[in-house]
Amino acid sequence: MDTAPDGEFDLREADWRNGAVVYQVLVDRFAPPADLDAKRALYPAPKVLHRWSEVPTHGHYVDSAKVWSHEIDFWGGDLKSLERRLDYVQGLGADVLYLNPTALAYTNHKYDTLDHKRVSPEYGTRDDVKALAADLHRRGMKLVLDGVFNHMGRNAPVFRQADADPKSPYRDWFVFGPQYPGGARAWAGAQNLPELNLENPALRAYLWGDPDSVVRGWLRDGADGWRLDVAFEIGLRYLAELTQAAHAEKPGSLVVGEIANYPQEWFPSVDGVLGFTMRQLILRTAGGRIDAATGGRMMARLIDDAGVGNMLKSWLHLGNHDTARLATVLPDERQRRLAQVLQFTLPGSPNLYYGDELAMTGGADPEMRAPMRWDLVRDDDAALTWTRRLIQLHRQRRALRIGDFRLAVANRLFAFERRTDRAADSVIVIVNPAPTPVSETVMLTDSKLMDGTRLVDLLGTHPGAPLRIVSSMLDVDLPAHSFVVLQPDTAPLDGYTNYKRVP
């Protein structure tokens, strides 16, 4: 890939959306409230309020509510308890706090919106969101909310009115018909989630078009962006409308779409994507399901097709509220650490799901949504220490935050360079996901990297002597399931450096 034009890296660096470290929180499960007993009335039956030490288990279908019982199990976390833990989130090195939905809804996951403009009382109030945003901004951090605009909840007053009265002004917000189980078109067949008819201009105006719309209103209240649920179902045209509305309300705001498809054609309808394809490539490569060279070619093709500028704003996640946790998917610590290295060195904004920094385990829904294990937050916790190192590596290296991507030439290893307009910024990443050691010559295709350059091992994982570039070649010996992250040493030695006339 060609290096970006002059001035491009300075522009990228000035944009908080590029390469930001994102920390994701499910409010109900992140921090226990100050007084759980005082909140019990907010969880009427058939809802169940659990002790923080309990873990979620798969339940039974509650036909009267059209939901599974584990969707109405609660642990009592709220916005105030979350705000009291911001020192921890900031201390990790996060730039952005992303919240799963906080809007008024019936379930614990809140993807069945009842009112987009109100906050669920279990979490607090709209003023609590404003206070949280203000606190984050004082810390130099940003807030991203979860926008659920493809569907609502069947208990939403507007849906109930539309369902009961064919002449309701909200009737055309939904699609009714006898061919649909339950009488209305529902997302993925879930009757609790009737789909919104986005072809209705009045509905789009309510969601993002009008000055007092949902999207614009929350941005004015302090949110800095939106992560859009099932964005691929909203479609390119309407996503573009929404993104333009968000940018008009708050220039520089972020719109990230949950898009599991190949990302190439979804820009500029969104600023970034939640990178499911890249997640699969990282996990399959780290786990040995795709060999290093093939995985590298696939990642390079995706970055090239999508554009590195778009990838920098896209979220690189290895797990979230819809997937098994990283420590469950990759129980082998060597494979897991290799995957994390790729997450924090490939182009993108690393998106960390709460608790994954502690190697919390959890399988399919609802296991991955267990309460935060605060008992594991210790300075001697190996997983936490490692994740903090990777976050600091990403934050402190300009090339990792905003740099271009260039695939190095290798056969049995996956090697790439992140580079900017400064040779000294370059970071070279080489991984060996194979179960056997690999010795190989890698060719670096960067004309600014000088012959004889000594490379600094940024993570201290290379077992041998310091590596040096010999006429663009690099001889590497890597043990099984290992990696090395390198940076050129361009500093003068005894007053001399061969980088003196190379920026």
Buried (B, 14 or more C-beta within 10 A) or exposed (E): BEBBEEEBBEEBBEBBBBBBBBBBBBBBBBBBBEEBEEBEEBBEEEBBBBEBEEBBEEBEEBEEBBBBBBBBBBBBBBBBBBBEBBEBBBEBBBBBBBBBBBBBBBBBBBBBBBBBBBBBEBBBBBEBBBBBBBBBEEBEBBBBBBBBBBBBBBBBEBBBBBBEEEEBEBBBBBBBEEEBEBBBBBBEEBBBBBBBBBEBEEBBBBBBBBEEBBBBBBBEBBBBBBBBBBBBBBEBEBBBBBBBBBBEBBEEBBBBBBBBEBBBEBBEBBBBBBBBBBBBBBBBBBBBEBBBBEBBBBBBBBBBEBBBBBBBBBBBBBBBBBBBBBBBBBEBBBBBBBBBBBBBBBBBBBBBBBBBBBBBBBEEBBBBBBBBBBEBBEEEBEBBEBBBBBBBBBBEBBBBBBBBBBBBEBEBBBBBBBBBBBBBBBBBBBBBBBEEEBEBEBEBEBEBBBEEBBBEBBBEBBEEEEBBBEEBBBEBBBBBBBBBBBBBBBEEEEEEBEBEEBE
